[in-house]
Amino acid sequence: MILNVVSIQKTKKNEAALMEWVNNCVNLECALSDNNVVSIDNNFDSEKFYTENSRYRKQWIDIYFKSENMTFNLLLDLCSKFDSSVSIVSITEWAGNQRSCETLCLFPDGEEYFSAKQSGMTLYSSWPQYVKKVFPTWVNLGAI
């Protein structure tokens, strides 16, 4: 299982469409399905699956979900749908004494502007800053 946070930059230009999209959980389910992302144990109907946050003087919608896999196409789809920067932070391993995580950030045109991957971190390793910024509202990082 992979824990994912997809962040979509909210702008004046895309705010109405973005808020309408995230307020209907069927849209996220369709986006995951259309991009061959296998969702696991997500109950989008009964719990809020997104938050609005401010980071780096920008407004972001952070969408939380669990999956078996992740595809680059989902990020490209969201970039083009909202003409916005999009990023994903994933925790891919946290069992036993190993931790792994990764991030990928795209400009509105789909060009990558940041990417990082950490693997083989021990339980005594601190999670990278890019993980700490998006996960605390959803997952207690100290517990995994």
Buried (B, 14 or more C-beta within 10 A) or exposed (E): EBBBBBBBBBBEEBEEEBEEBBEEBEBBBEBBEEBEBEBEEBEBEEEEBBBEBEEEEEBBBBBBBBBEEBBEEBBBBBBEBBEBBBBBBBBBBBEEEEBBBBBBBBBBEBEEEEEBEBEEBEEEEEBBEBBEBBBEEBBEBEEB
